[in-house]
Amino acid sequence: MTAGGPFTKILDVPYSPSSNTTEYTASVTITAPDAQATTYYFIMDAIDTSGNRSAESDPPLSTTIDAQSPNTPTLLKIVIISAEGSK
């Protein structure tokens, strides 16, 4: 997938005329392929209560998902502290 599409619809955010706001928050989980850094592109549009659709957002929003595991920890130091009176 590139910034030019094709795009797949993943979420509808319903309009609430009683909210008196132009800000909406929604979330969806996207699973990235194993062990691949993947860039996802997102576009948005709006549909009013009469079914009129706006133009798509431009430019597309993007995010890169890092699916790589971190390196194995090294140089660890363990300190054992005993409480007074413990055996």
N, C-alpha and C positions, 0 to 999 in steps of 0.2 A: 504494500500500500504506500502511496506517495501523497504529498501535500495536495495533489490534484485529484485524488480519489482512485477508485470508487470508495464510497463510504457506506457503512452499515449502521442502520438506526439501532441504538442500544437503549434509549431512554426517552420517555415522554414526561415532561414536567407540566402538570395541569395548571391552568390559569385560574386565579381566584380574584374576581373583580372586587371583592369586599376587602382585600388586604391593603389596598392603597399603596402598593409598592411596585417598583420595577426590578427588585432584586429577588432572585429565587435560588434556593440551594437544593441540590439533589446529589445523590451518590450512587455509584454502581461499581461492582467489583469486576475488574478485567484480569483474566489469567494470562500471563505471558508464557510463551513456549519455554520449556526447560532449558536453562543454561544459555539463553540468548538475550542480548541486549536488544530491545525492540522499541522502535519509535512509533507512537500512536498519534494520529492526527484527529482532531475534533472540529466539527463545524456546528454551528447553531443556527436555527431559524425560529421564527415565531408564527403561530397561527392564531388569528383572533376568533372571537365567538361566531363570526359569520363565515369562517373557513378560509379567509384570505391569508395567504402565506407570504412572509417577508422574504427578502433576499437572504442568501446564506452569509454567515459571518466571513469576513475576509481580512487578513489572511487566516487560514486554519490555525487553530491552537494546537500545540504539540507538546508531548512529554515523552521522555525516554525512560523505559523501565529497565532497571539493572537487575538481571536475574542471576548474576554471578555470586557465588558464596564468598565470604571473606577468607583471607588467608588463615591458616592454622595458627593459634596463639603460640608464642614462643617466649622464652626467658621468664617463665612464671616463677614466683616465689611464694611459698606457703609458710605462714607464720602461725604456730599453734600457741595460744595463750591459755594457760590453765587458770581457773578461778581459784582463789585462796581456799584452802581446806579440801580441795579435790584430790583424789588419789589416782 
